[in-house]
Amino acid sequence: MKQTKKGVRDIALDVLESVEKNQAYSNLLLNSMINKHQLSSADSGLLTEITYGTIQRKMTLDYYLQPFIKNEKKTLSWIINLLRLSVYQMVYLDKVPDHAIIYEAVEIAKKRGHKGITSMVNGVLRNVQRKGLRSLEEIEDTAERLAIETSHPSWLVSRWIEQFGFEKTADMCEVNLTAPVQSARVNVKKISRSELVSALTEEGYHVEISPILDEAIYCLRGNLAHSESYKMGFLSIQDESSMLVAHALDASLNDMVLDCCAAPGGKTTHIAEGLTTGQVVAIDLHEHKVKLIKDQAQRLGLRNIKTEVSDSRKIQELYNKEGFDKVLVDAPCSGLGVMRRKPDVKYTKTKDDIIKLSSIQNQLLEAAAPLVKKGGNLIYSTCTVDQEENDAVANHFLEKHPDFERDLTLKARMPESVQPLVIDYKLQVFPQDFGSDGFFIASFRKKVL
């Protein structure tokens, strides 16, 4: 008997269930589902939109649904996810009429459950359509309202308000609900930016040059990872905030560079593209992740990258003291700056995770410090906005290491449009600053005397 082809909403429900039950990464799961079901570009776009949208706005959707569901705790998770998926489309998408959304949900409920479930799904969605949504103004506490309105956990919103103030937190939460634009880095060893733009335009991609970074472009239509230019090694998919790390490190000519926690290799290859006779030693804990770095180096035609599988906290066992001109510690972090790409992050991370991560971050800096040459630079970076993982770790390092000083030349190494964001020896980028990921960079210099 021939298997019926699954509809996009049915597939979206599978993804939502797997993210919730198995804590699967939504971005990786979406890619595998698109390939598995051989979806067209239109269906892939719809699947991505409704899956990400439902995850991003989960708390808001639950707030809207709550008056219509009698026994939420006794309701199966797939039914809740089906209702969220449907209400997301009814509230936030214009193209599909409500009756079509309700019909599709009822059909999915028929396939997956019994008559009572089908009736319940139909009843809840028709009630939502008829009675409308309750107002968020009912929530009196402003922090709690912001949390529900933008679907960010209350503890996180309160933490950010304490760290950055209400206005900055509100801006960040709003931006986290928007889809990121794909950005890419030109491999200047192979092609110029103008040549790459022409090549990609000929391939049918809609690309623009970045006003922030000379080596960056934006893709407004299509996925550059599928382009011929990508296969030829003319570009790397990388967020602009992440590209700033190579500018901070400022490695050139014959510098010996150590990149700790280097996978998947975006920063490693960017650094390597700026060297002539120098070399980047890229370390990562897992062999399969180190393979990703090797694959990228090969695709880009870079022969100045040496890889090593190792725990970067034990790096002193592998290399001599003061053996590197520049050292990068791009540390594991909570990822609270990349919520637009990984919307599930905000629901899975806890305060305890942040405390544990800051401990690891301190250990990594501690291990890397002796390997920096006198007069050399140590760069610490994360893709989070949390002060405990950023400012606190940087300050703690300087307190413990009188042989290092704040590197006040960081500002001069940044692109002109980013320079106003540099304070002292630190750069904190928020997602709302120029539409890139939330990111942190601190630059230390080892004293010569």
N, C-alpha and C positions, 0 to 999 in steps of 0.2 A: 504494500500500500504506500502510495506516494505521500511524503511528509508535506504538510501545508507550510508554505513560507510564512515566517513570522512577520508581523507588522512592526513598524518602527516603535509604536508605543508599547507593544509587548516586549520588545528588546530593551527599551528604556526601563521597564519595570524589572527585568532581570538584572540590569546594572544597578539600579537603586537597592534591590534586595541584597546583592553581593557586597555592595559598599557598606550597607548597614550591618549585615550579619558577619561578614568575613573581614571587615575593615580593609577591603580591597581599594587600591588607588583608582579613583574614577577616571583619570586621564589615560592610564594604561589599559584599563578595562574597556573603555570606549574604543580605543584603537583596535583591540583584539576583536571586539564585537563587529566593528565595521568591516574588518577583513573576513571574519568567519561567515558573516551573512552576505558578503559581497555587495554592500549597499552602494547605490549611486551617490553622486556628490550631493544631490538635493536631499536624499534620505539621510545621508551622513550629517548634513548640516542640521536637519530637524532633530535627529537623535541627540546630537551634541547640545543643541539649544535647550531641549526639554529636560534632558538629564541634568546638565549643569544648573539650569535654572531652578529645577525642583530642589536640588541639593543646596544651592546658594540661598534659597528663600524658605528653607524647611521650617524654621521657627515661625515665620510670618504665616505660612500656609497652615500650620498647626493651630495658630491663634484664630485664623478664619474658620477652620473646620470644627474646632472644639465645641461650639454650641450645638452642632448638628450630629455629633456622635455620642450615643448614650453610654456605652461601656468601652471606652477607648483601650483600657488596660487588657480587656478580654478579646479585643479585636486583633486578628492575625496581622502580622507586620506587612504582608503583601497587599492586604486590603487598604491599610493606612497609606502605603506608598502609591497605590493606584489612585486613591482619592487626592493625595498631594499632587500627583502628576496631572490629574484632570483639572484641579482647581488652579494650578499654575498656568495651564493653557487658557482657561477661562478668564483669568485676571490679567495675565501679562502678554498674551499673544492675540493679535488682531485678526490674523488671516483665517483661522478656523472658527466657524460659528459654534455656539454653545451646544446646540442640539447634536452636531456631529461629534463633538468631544464626549458628550454623555453617551451617545450610541456606542462609540468605540470602547468606552470604559465598561459598559454593560456587557458587550460581547466578550471582552477579556475576562470579566467576572464569571460569565457563563462557562468559559473554557476551564477556568482554574478552580471554581468553587461550586457550591450547590445553589438551589433556587433561592434560599433565604439570603445568601450573600449577594446574589444578583439583585434582588429586590432592595436590599439595604444600600448598595452602591447607587442604584438608580434613585432611591428616595433621598439620600444625602445630597447628591449633585443637583437634583431638581429643586430641593429646598434652598440650596446655595443660590441657584439661578433666580428663584422666585423672591426670596426674602432679602437677598443681598448680603454684603459682608459687614460685620460689626466694625465700628470705628476704632482706630488705634488711639484716638484721643481719650478713650475710656481708661487708658493706663496713665495714672497720675504722675508716677515717678519718672522724671525725664530720662534718667539713665536706663531704666527698665524699658521705657517706650522705644528708645533708640535701639536697644538690644533686640526687641521683637520686630521692630520696623525694618531693621537691616539684617536680621537673622545672625547675630553674633552672640555667643554665650554671655550671660550677664556678668560673670566673673571677669571676662576678658574686657568688656566694655568699661566696667568700673576701674579695672587696672589701667587701661589706656587713658581714661579721663584723669586719673591720678597722675600719670606720667606726662601727658601731653596737653591736657585741658579738653573741654567738651567740644569746642569747634573743630579742632584738628582731628579728634576721634571721630566725630560725625562725618567729616569729609572722607576720612579713610574708610569707614564702614560703607559709605555710599559707593565709593570707587570700587571697593571689593566685590560689588554686585555686578560690575560691568565686565564685558568680555575683553580680554587683552588683545592688542594687535600683535600679529607675529612680527618679530624683528630678527634680522640676520646680520652677520658680520662678514664683510668682504675679506677674502684671503688675498691680501695685498701682495703676497709673493707670486701670485698667479695672474691677477687681473685687477684693473682699476675699478672704482665704484661706478663711474659712468659707463664703462664697458659692460659691467655686470647688469646694470639697469637695462641697457639696450638688449642684452642677451635674454634676460627674463621677460621683457616686454614682447620680444619675438616669440617666446614660448607660450605667450598668452596670459602671463601673470600681470596683475596690477600692482606695481611697486612704486614707492616714493623714497627719496633720500631723507635721512634723519637730519633735523636741524640741531641735534644734540651732539652727535658723534660723527666724525668724518668717515669712519669705517662702517657705519651702520645704515641699513635700509629697512623700510617697513613693507610688509606684504598685505595689501588690502583685499586681494582676491586670490584664492588658491592656497595650497600648502607647499612651501618652498622645499620641504624635505622630499617631495616627489619630482622635483625639477631635474633636468639634465645638468644644469649648472651645479646643483648639489652633488650629483654623482661625479662630476668632473673635478670636484674639490675647490670650486670657486667661492664657496660660502659655507658658513656654519650657522645653524639656528641658535641664537643666543639673545637673552634679554639685555637691553642697554645698561641696566644697573650692573649686571654681571660683567659687562665689557669694561666698566670703570676700574675694575680690579687691576687689569694689566696697565692702565694709565697710572694707578697708584704705585704699582711696583716699579714701573719705569725701567725695566730691564732692556739692555741694548748691547750691541756689538758682541763682545766675548764673555758676557756675564755668565757665571754659573748660578743657576736658579734651582731652588728646592720648592716643590709644590706638594704640600701635605694634604691628605684627604682629597685627592685630585679628580676622582671620577665624577661625571662621565668624560671630562676632559675639555670642556669649553674654554676654561681659563688657561689651562695648560697649553692648548694649541694657539690661543691668542698671544700668549707670552712668547711662544716659540716662533711665531710669525714675525715678531719684532727683533729677533736676534740675527746675527750674521754667523760668527764662529762659536757663539756661546751654546749652552745646553740647558735643557730643563730636565730635572729628575722628578718624575711624578710617582707619588706613593699612594697606594690605597689598600685598605684592609682585605678586600675580597678579590679573588682571582677573576671572577666573571666581570667585575667592575673595571679592573685593570685592562681587561680585553677591550672594553669600550674605548678606553684612551688610545690603545694601540690601533684599533680600527679607524678612529678619527684621524690619528696622525698619518696613517697610510692613505686614507682618502684625500687628505689635504696635501700630501706629498712632503711631509715634514720628517726629516731624518735626524733632527737634533733633540729628540725626546727619548729619554731612557726611563723605563717603567720598573717598578718594584712592588711586590705584594708584601705589605708589612703594616703593623699597627704603628701609626705615626707617633704614638706616645712612647715608643721604644726606638725612636729614630737614631738616638745617640749610639746604639749598638751597631749601626750600619755605616755611619759617616763620621769623619773627623771633625773635631771642634773647629769652628771658624772656617769651614770648607766652602761656604757659599756666600756670594755677593748679595743675593736677595733670597728671602724665604717667605713663602706664602702659607698662611694657615687659614684656609677657607673651611671653617669648622662646621661639623654637624650642628644643626640648630632646629628650633621649633617650626621654622618655615612660615611664620606668621606674616611674612611679607609677600608670599606667593599665593594668597588665597584665591585670586582670580583664576589661576591655573589649576589649583587643587582645592576646590571649595570644601571638600570633606575635612581638611586639616583643622578647621575651626571647631569642629565637633569632637575631634579625637584627642586633641592636646589638652593637658591639664597644667595647673600651677606646679605640681610635682615634677612634671616633665621638664619644665623650664629650670627648676633648681638642679635636677640631675644633669641637664645639658650644660649649664654654666660651669658645673664641676669638671666635666669632660673638656670643655673649652679652655679652662684654666690649665688643665694637665697638658693639653696639646701645645699651648704657648710656652709652658715651662720646658717641655721637651725640645722644642724647636730653637729656643733662644741661644743656647751655646753654639749652634751651628752657623750663626750669622757672623761674618767677618767684621772686624772693627771698621766703623764707618759705613757698614752695610745696612740694608733695610729689612725690617720684619713687618709684614702686612697681615693684619687680622681682619677677616671679613665673614659676614653671615647674611643670609637672606631672611632676616627677621627684623622686627622693629622694637622688640622688647628690650628695655633698658638693662634688665638683669643679665641678659646675654650679650649686650653690647657695651654700653658705657661702663657698667660695673666691672665687667671682665677686663676691659682695657685699663681702667684705673687701678684695678688690683694688680695687673701685670707690672705697671710702672712702680707701684709701691714696693713690690717684691724684687724689682730689678734695677738697682741704681746704676748698672752698667748700660742701661738704655735711657733714651730721652724722647720726648715728644718730637715728632718730625713735622716741623712747621712749614715745610716746603710742599706739603700735600696739596694745598690749594693751587699752587702754581702748576702742578702736574695735571690738574683736572681741566676738562673742556670749559671754555669761558662761561657757558650757560649753567654749568654745575657749580662753579666756584662759590656763588653766594650761599650754597648749602653746606660748605665746609666751615666748621667751627674748630679753631685750634688745630689739632692733629687728627680730627675725626670728621667723617662724612656720614650723615644719616639721610637716606633718601626714603621718602614716603610715596606710596603708590599714586597719590594725587599730585605730586610735584611735577612730573612730566610724563605720566602715563606708563611708567615702567614698574618693575617689582619694588617692594619695600626692601631696602638693603642698607648694610652698615659696613664701613671701612675705617680702620684705625691704622695709622702709620707710625712705627717706632724706628728710631735710628740707634745703632749701637755706638756708644761713645768711643772715640779714638784713644783717649788717654785713660 
